[in-house]
Amino acid sequence: MKNWLNKYIVFTKAEFNGLILLLSLILLSCLFPLIYRYYYHKENVLSNSDIAAIQKLEIENNNALSPHNYISKDYPQREIKSEIAYFYFDPNIIDANKWQLLGLSLKQAQSIVNYVAKGGRFYKPEDLKKMYTISPQKYEELLPYVQITAQKQENNFKSSFIKKEPVMVEINNADTTELTLIRGIGPAFARRIVKYRERLGGFYKKEQLMEVFGIDSTKYNQIKDEITVNKENLKKLNINTVQYEELKNHPYLTGKQANAIIQYRKQHGNYKSSEDLNKVLILSPEIVQRISLYLEF
């Protein structure tokens, strides 16, 4: 091999020795991982008895570190694993710990406690069935032990409801406080009525209350007998001097219709009567009839 290399490639003796050393190192580096894995694996093979001992030790360690072994009064939210103990209970009152004593998991118990905390109530034992966290079988087991103190809840409900005596209110002059005296009218409805009345200019008949947001025919029939209307209190607009901004704010007119009324007045002069409004093509006879009650000529 040396003669062959010398024939084609010229090496000094030192270079040739270095080449042989390099090739030896490359070969050794390739064989080393295989040799290491063979001897290391042989030395670390565990017998079946060794494996069993390790698994037993792991189980003992896991049991020792289990959170169930640390339940105390300081950690009421931890899941309690114990024998089921049935007792009479009110589902509106008991906490998560007592639910767990009845056989529910921590997640199930906390779900019911959260339901009650957000305002949910059980009014009769059968209401427990509506909780999806309680299985039908568990519901049958718990039902004989449910005791709900309904009398206190009924008294609280009755005390929170104050019956209003019948009154008679003139809606074009009443403020929000007076309007709340009407049965079925609370502060929110009172504010809506006053706000709409200011835009409208006053009510000329009771039925206009159904134009107020939230007052439908049912609500109207509930309040109509406690209401009177004084047409003399209507606030009217002078059609020949009113400006566009004020006119378009009226609930019976759109901005386009208000602009058409102003433009017609500029082109043809003052309006003499409501009949002149019929000449504004964009206004229907129905709109003219409704808006005329709130206009002065």
DRENDO-1510 file (C-alpha; in Angstrom, 1 decimal, always signed):
<recs>
REC; n; res; u; v; w
REC; 1; MET; +0.0; +0.0; +0.0 .
REC; 2; LYS; +2.9; +2.3; +0.8 .
REC; 3; ASN; +4.5; +1.6; -2.6 .
REC; 4; TRP; +1.2; +2.3; -4.4 .
REC; 5; LEU; +0.7; +5.6; -2.5 .
REC; 6; ASN; +4.2; +6.6; -3.3 .
REC; 7; LYS; +3.7; +5.9; -6.9 .
REC; 8; TYR; +0.8; +8.3; -7.3 .
REC; 9; ILE; +1.0; +10.6; -4.2 .
REC; 10; VAL; +4.2; +11.8; -2.7 .
REC; 11; PHE; +4.3; +11.7; +1.1 .
REC; 12; THR; +7.0; +12.3; +3.6 .
REC; 13; LYS; +7.4; +9.7; +6.3 .
REC; 14; ALA; +5.8; +12.0; +8.9 .
REC; 15; GLU; +2.8; +12.8; +6.6 .
REC; 16; PHE; +2.2; +9.1; +6.0 .
REC; 17; ASN; +2.3; +8.3; +9.7 .
REC; 18; GLY; -0.1; +11.2; +10.4 .
REC; 19; LEU; -2.6; +9.9; +7.8 .
REC; 20; ILE; -2.6; +6.4; +9.3 .
REC; 21; LEU; -3.2; +7.9; +12.8 .
REC; 22; LEU; -6.2; +10.0; +11.4 .
REC; 23; LEU; -7.8; +7.0; +9.8 .
REC; 24; SER; -7.5; +5.0; +13.0 .
REC; 25; LEU; -9.2; +7.8; +15.0 .
REC; 26; ILE; -12.1; +8.0; +12.6 .
REC; 27; LEU; -12.6; +4.2; +12.7 .
REC; 28; LEU; -12.5; +4.3; +16.5 .
REC; 29; SER; -15.0; +7.1; +16.8 .
REC; 30; CYS; -17.4; +5.1; +14.7 .
REC; 31; LEU; -17.1; +2.0; +16.7 .
REC; 32; PHE; -17.2; +3.6; +20.2 .
REC; 33; PRO; -21.0; +4.3; +20.5 .
REC; 34; LEU; -21.8; +0.6; +19.5 .
REC; 35; ILE; -19.3; -0.7; +22.1 .
REC; 36; TYR; -20.6; +1.7; +24.8 .
REC; 37; ARG; -24.2; +0.8; +24.4 .
REC; 38; TYR; -23.5; -2.9; +24.4 .
REC; 39; TYR; -21.6; -2.9; +27.8 .
REC; 40; TYR; -23.8; -0.2; +29.4 .
REC; 41; HIS; -27.0; -2.0; +28.6 .
REC; 42; LYS; -25.6; -5.3; +29.9 .
REC; 43; GLU; -24.6; -3.7; +33.2 .
REC; 44; ASN; -28.0; -2.0; +33.7 .
REC; 45; VAL; -30.5; -4.7; +32.9 .
REC; 46; LEU; -32.9; -5.1; +35.8 .
REC; 47; SER; -34.4; -8.3; +37.0 .
REC; 48; ASN; -38.2; -8.7; +37.3 .
REC; 49; SER; -37.9; -8.5; +41.1 .
REC; 50; ASP; -36.0; -5.2; +40.8 .
REC; 51; ILE; -38.8; -3.8; +38.6 .
REC; 52; ALA; -41.5; -4.8; +41.0 .
REC; 53; ALA; -39.7; -3.2; +43.9 .
REC; 54; ILE; -39.4; +0.1; +42.0 .
REC; 55; GLN; -43.1; +0.1; +41.1 .
REC; 56; LYS; -44.1; -0.6; +44.7 .
REC; 57; LEU; -41.9; +2.3; +45.9 .
REC; 58; GLU; -43.5; +4.7; +43.3 .
REC; 59; ILE; -47.0; +3.8; +44.4 .
REC; 60; GLU; -46.1; +4.4; +48.1 .
REC; 61; ASN; -44.6; +7.8; +47.2 .
REC; 62; ASN; -47.7; +8.8; +45.2 .
REC; 63; ASN; -50.0; +7.9; +48.0 .
REC; 64; ALA; -47.9; +9.8; +50.5 .
REC; 65; LEU; -48.1; +12.9; +48.3 .
REC; 66; SER; -51.8; +12.6; +47.5 .
REC; 67; PRO; -53.8; +15.8; +48.3 .
REC; 68; HIS; -56.4; +13.6; +50.0 .
REC; 69; ASN; -54.0; +13.0; +52.8 .
REC; 70; TYR; -53.8; +16.7; +53.7 .
REC; 71; ILE; -57.5; +17.6; +54.2 .
REC; 72; SER; -58.0; +19.9; +57.1 .
REC; 73; LYS; -60.1; +22.8; +58.2 .
REC; 74; ASP; -57.6; +25.2; +56.6 .
REC; 75; TYR; -58.4; +23.7; +53.1 .
REC; 76; PRO; -62.2; +23.5; +52.8 .
REC; 77; GLN; -62.1; +23.4; +49.0 .
REC; 78; ARG; -60.1; +20.2; +48.7 .
REC; 79; GLU; -62.0; +17.1; +47.6 .
REC; 80; ILE; -63.1; +14.9; +50.5 .
REC; 81; LYS; -62.9; +11.2; +50.0 .
REC; 82; SER; -64.9; +9.4; +52.6 .
REC; 83; GLU; -67.9; +7.2; +53.1 .
REC; 84; ILE; -71.2; +8.7; +52.0 .
REC; 85; ALA; -73.3; +10.0; +54.9 .
REC; 86; TYR; -76.9; +11.0; +54.2 .
REC; 87; PHE; -78.5; +13.7; +56.4 .
REC; 88; TYR; -81.4; +16.2; +56.1 .
REC; 89; PHE; -80.2; +19.4; +54.3 .
REC; 90; ASP; -81.4; +22.6; +52.6 .
REC; 91; PRO; -79.7; +22.9; +49.2 .
REC; 92; ASN; -79.9; +26.7; +49.4 .
REC; 93; ILE; -77.7; +26.7; +52.5 .
REC; 94; ILE; -75.1; +23.9; +52.6 .
REC; 95; ASP; -71.6; +24.4; +51.4 .
REC; 96; ALA; -69.3; +22.4; +49.1 .
REC; 97; ASN; -68.0; +20.2; +51.9 .
REC; 98; LYS; -71.4; +19.0; +52.9 .
REC; 99; TRP; -72.3; +18.3; +49.3 .
REC; 100; GLN; -69.2; +16.1; +49.1 .
REC; 101; LEU; -70.3; +14.2; +52.3 .
REC; 102; LEU; -73.5; +13.4; +50.4 .
REC; 103; GLY; -71.5; +11.7; +47.7 .
REC; 104; LEU; -70.8; +14.5; +45.1 .
REC; 105; SER; -67.4; +15.2; +43.7 .
REC; 106; LEU; -65.7; +18.6; +44.4 .
REC; 107; LYS; -66.5; +19.8; +40.9 .
REC; 108; GLN; -70.2; +18.8; +41.2 .
REC; 109; ALA; -70.5; +20.4; +44.7 .
REC; 110; GLN; -68.8; +23.7; +43.6 .
REC; 111; SER; -71.1; +23.9; +40.6 .
REC; 112; ILE; -74.2; +23.9; +42.8 .
REC; 113; VAL; -72.7; +26.3; +45.3 .
REC; 114; ASN; -71.9; +28.7; +42.5 .
REC; 115; TYR; -75.5; +28.4; +41.2 .
REC; 116; VAL; -76.9; +29.5; +44.6 .
REC; 117; ALA; -74.3; +32.3; +45.0 .
REC; 118; LYS; -75.4; +33.8; +41.6 .
REC; 119; GLY; -79.0; +34.0; +42.8 .
REC; 120; GLY; -80.3; +30.5; +41.9 .
REC; 121; ARG; -82.8; +29.0; +44.3 .
REC; 122; PHE; -84.4; +25.7; +45.1 .
REC; 123; TYR; -88.0; +26.3; +45.9 .
REC; 124; LYS; -89.1; +22.7; +46.2 .
REC; 125; PRO; -87.2; +19.4; +46.6 .
REC; 126; GLU; -87.9; +18.5; +43.0 .
REC; 127; ASP; -85.9; +21.5; +41.8 .
REC; 128; LEU; -82.8; +19.5; +42.6 .
REC; 129; LYS; -83.5; +17.5; +39.4 .
REC; 130; LYS; -82.7; +20.5; +37.2 .
REC; 131; MET; -79.0; +20.4; +38.2 .
REC; 132; TYR; -77.3; +18.6; +35.4 .
REC; 133; THR; -74.4; +17.8; +37.7 .
REC; 134; ILE; -76.6; +15.4; +39.7 .
REC; 135; SER; -77.3; +12.1; +37.9 .
REC; 136; PRO; -80.9; +10.7; +38.0 .
REC; 137; GLN; -79.7; +7.9; +40.4 .
REC; 138; LYS; -78.1; +10.4; +42.8 .
REC; 139; TYR; -81.2; +12.6; +42.6 .
REC; 140; GLU; -83.4; +9.7; +43.8 .
REC; 141; GLU; -81.0; +9.0; +46.6 .
REC; 142; LEU; -80.9; +12.6; +47.8 .
REC; 143; LEU; -84.6; +13.5; +47.4 .
REC; 144; PRO; -85.9; +12.0; +50.7 .
REC; 145; TYR; -83.4; +14.2; +52.6 .
REC; 146; VAL; -84.2; +17.6; +51.1 .
REC; 147; GLN; -85.8; +20.0; +53.4 .
REC; 148; ILE; -86.4; +23.6; +52.1 .
REC; 149; THR; -87.4; +26.4; +54.4 .
REC; 150; ALA; -89.8; +28.1; +52.0 .
REC; 151; GLN; -91.7; +30.2; +54.5 .
REC; 152; LYS; -88.8; +32.6; +54.9 .
REC; 153; GLN; -88.4; +33.1; +51.2 .
REC; 154; GLU; -92.1; +33.8; +50.7 .
REC; 155; ASN; -92.0; +36.4; +53.5 .
REC; 156; ASN; -89.0; +38.1; +51.9 .
REC; 157; PHE; -90.7; +38.1; +48.5 .
REC; 158; LYS; -93.9; +39.6; +50.0 .
REC; 159; SER; -92.0; +42.3; +51.9 .
REC; 160; SER; -90.1; +43.3; +48.8 .
REC; 161; PHE; -93.4; +43.9; +46.9 .
REC; 162; ILE; -95.3; +47.1; +47.8 .
REC; 163; LYS; -98.8; +47.2; +46.4 .
REC; 164; LYS; -99.7; +50.6; +44.8 .
REC; 165; GLU; -103.0; +52.1; +45.4 .
REC; 166; PRO; -105.1; +53.3; +42.4 .
REC; 167; VAL; -104.3; +57.0; +41.4 .
REC; 168; MET; -105.3; +59.4; +38.6 .
REC; 169; VAL; -102.4; +61.2; +36.9 .
REC; 170; GLU; -102.5; +63.8; +34.2 .
REC; 171; ILE; -99.6; +62.7; +31.9 .
REC; 172; ASN; -98.9; +66.1; +30.2 .
REC; 173; ASN; -98.0; +67.8; +33.5 .
REC; 174; ALA; -96.7; +65.0; +35.7 .
REC; 175; ASP; -93.1; +64.6; +36.5 .
REC; 176; THR; -91.3; +61.2; +36.8 .
REC; 177; THR; -92.1; +60.9; +40.5 .
REC; 178; GLU; -95.8; +61.3; +39.9 .
REC; 179; LEU; -95.7; +58.9; +37.0 .
REC; 180; THR; -94.3; +56.2; +39.2 .
REC; 181; LEU; -97.4; +56.3; +41.3 .
REC; 182; ILE; -99.2; +54.6; +38.5 .
REC; 183; ARG; -99.4; +50.8; +38.9 .
REC; 184; GLY; -97.1; +49.2; +36.4 .
REC; 185; ILE; -94.9; +52.3; +35.9 .
REC; 186; GLY; -91.5; +52.2; +37.4 .
REC; 187; PRO; -88.6; +54.8; +37.2 .
REC; 188; ALA; -87.4; +53.6; +33.8 .
REC; 189; PHE; -90.8; +53.8; +32.2 .
REC; 190; ALA; -91.4; +57.2; +33.8 .
REC; 191; ARG; -88.2; +58.6; +32.3 .
REC; 192; ARG; -89.1; +57.2; +28.9 .
REC; 193; ILE; -92.6; +58.8; +29.0 .
REC; 194; VAL; -91.2; +62.2; +30.0 .
REC; 195; LYS; -88.5; +62.1; +27.3 .
REC; 196; TYR; -90.9; +61.2; +24.6 .
REC; 197; ARG; -93.4; +63.8; +25.8 .
REC; 198; GLU; -90.8; +66.5; +25.4 .
REC; 199; ARG; -90.0; +65.5; +21.8 .
REC; 200; LEU; -93.7; +65.1; +20.9 .
REC; 201; GLY; -95.0; +68.3; +22.5 .
REC; 202; GLY; -97.4; +66.4; +24.8 .
REC; 203; PHE; -100.0; +63.7; +24.4 .
REC; 204; TYR; -103.5; +64.5; +22.9 .
REC; 205; LYS; -104.8; +61.0; +23.6 .
REC; 206; LYS; -104.0; +58.1; +25.9 .
REC; 207; GLU; -103.2; +55.7; +23.0 .
REC; 208; GLN; -100.1; +57.7; +22.1 .
REC; 209; LEU; -98.4; +56.1; +25.2 .
REC; 210; MET; -98.0; +52.9; +23.1 .
REC; 211; GLU; -95.5; +54.9; +21.0 .
REC; 212; VAL; -93.2; +55.0; +24.0 .
REC; 213; PHE; -90.6; +52.2; +23.8 .
REC; 214; GLY; -91.5; +49.2; +25.9 .
REC; 215; ILE; -95.2; +50.1; +26.3 .
REC; 216; ASP; -97.2; +47.6; +24.3 .
REC; 217; SER; -101.0; +47.0; +24.3 .
REC; 218; THR; -100.8; +44.8; +27.4 .
REC; 219; LYS; -99.0; +47.4; +29.4 .
REC; 220; TYR; -101.3; +50.2; +28.1 .
REC; 221; ASN; -104.4; +48.3; +29.2 .
REC; 222; GLN; -102.8; +48.0; +32.6 .
REC; 223; ILE; -102.2; +51.7; +33.1 .
REC; 224; LYS; -104.8; +53.5; +31.0 .
REC; 225; ASP; -107.5; +53.7; +33.8 .
REC; 226; GLU; -105.1; +55.7; +36.0 .
REC; 227; ILE; -104.3; +58.3; +33.3 .
REC; 228; THR; -106.0; +61.5; +32.1 .
REC; 229; VAL; -105.0; +63.8; +29.2 .
REC; 230; ASN; -105.2; +67.6; +29.2 .
REC; 231; LYS; -104.9; +68.8; +25.5 .
REC; 232; GLU; -104.4; +72.4; +26.6 .
REC; 233; ASN; -100.9; +71.5; +27.7 .
REC; 234; LEU; -99.8; +70.6; +24.2 .
REC; 235; LYS; -96.6; +72.4; +23.1 .
REC; 236; LYS; -97.0; +73.6; +19.5 .
REC; 237; LEU; -94.5; +74.7; +16.8 .
REC; 238; ASN; -95.0; +77.8; +14.6 .
REC; 239; ILE; -94.7; +76.3; +11.1 .
REC; 240; ASN; -93.7; +79.6; +9.6 .
REC; 241; THR; -90.8; +80.3; +12.0 .
REC; 242; VAL; -89.6; +76.9; +13.1 .
REC; 243; GLN; -86.1; +76.0; +12.1 .
REC; 244; TYR; -85.0; +72.7; +10.5 .
REC; 245; GLU; -83.1; +71.3; +13.6 .
REC; 246; GLU; -86.2; +71.7; +15.8 .
REC; 247; LEU; -88.7; +70.4; +13.3 .
REC; 248; LYS; -86.7; +67.2; +12.5 .
REC; 249; ASN; -86.6; +66.3; +16.2 .
REC; 250; HIS; -90.3; +65.7; +16.2 .
REC; 251; PRO; -91.0; +62.0; +16.3 .
REC; 252; TYR; -93.7; +62.2; +13.6 .
REC; 253; LEU; -91.3; +63.6; +11.0 .
REC; 254; THR; -88.1; +62.4; +9.4 .
REC; 255; GLY; -85.2; +64.7; +8.6 .
REC; 256; LYS; -86.1; +64.5; +4.9 .
REC; 257; GLN; -89.7; +65.5; +5.5 .
REC; 258; ALA; -88.7; +68.4; +7.8 .
REC; 259; ASN; -86.4; +69.7; +5.1 .
REC; 260; ALA; -89.1; +69.5; +2.5 .
REC; 261; ILE; -91.4; +71.6; +4.7 .
REC; 262; ILE; -88.8; +74.3; +5.2 .
REC; 263; GLN; -87.9; +74.4; +1.5 .
REC; 264; TYR; -91.5; +74.7; +0.4 .
REC; 265; ARG; -91.9; +77.6; +2.8 .
REC; 266; LYS; -88.9; +79.3; +1.3 .
REC; 267; GLN; -90.2; +78.9; -2.2 .
REC; 268; HIS; -93.9; +79.6; -1.7 .
REC; 269; GLY; -94.1; +81.7; +1.4 .
REC; 270; ASN; -95.8; +81.1; +4.7 .
REC; 271; TYR; -98.3; +78.3; +5.3 .
REC; 272; LYS; -101.9; +79.6; +5.9 .
REC; 273; SER; -103.4; +76.3; +7.1 .
REC; 274; SER; -102.8; +72.6; +7.4 .
REC; 275; GLU; -104.2; +72.2; +3.9 .
REC; 276; ASP; -101.0; +73.8; +2.5 .
REC; 277; LEU; -99.0; +70.9; +4.0 .
REC; 278; ASN; -100.8; +68.6; +1.6 .
REC; 279; LYS; -99.0; +70.4; -1.2 .
REC; 280; VAL; -95.6; +69.1; +0.1 .
REC; 281; LEU; -95.4; +65.9; -2.0 .
REC; 282; ILE; -93.3; +64.0; +0.4 .
REC; 283; LEU; -96.0; +64.2; +3.2 .
REC; 284; SER; -98.9; +61.7; +3.2 .
REC; 285; PRO; -102.4; +62.7; +4.4 .
REC; 286; GLU; -101.9; +60.6; +7.5 .
REC; 287; ILE; -98.7; +62.4; +8.4 .
REC; 288; VAL; -100.3; +65.8; +7.8 .
REC; 289; GLN; -103.2; +64.9; +10.1 .
REC; 290; ARG; -100.9; +63.7; +12.9 .
REC; 291; ILE; -98.4; +66.6; +12.7 .
REC; 292; SER; -101.0; +69.3; +12.3 .
REC; 293; LEU; -102.1; +68.9; +16.0 .
REC; 294; TYR; -98.6; +70.2; +17.0 .
REC; 295; LEU; -98.3; +73.1; +14.6 .
REC; 296; GLU; -99.5; +76.7; +14.7 .
REC; 297; PHE; -100.2; +78.6; +11.4 .
</recs>
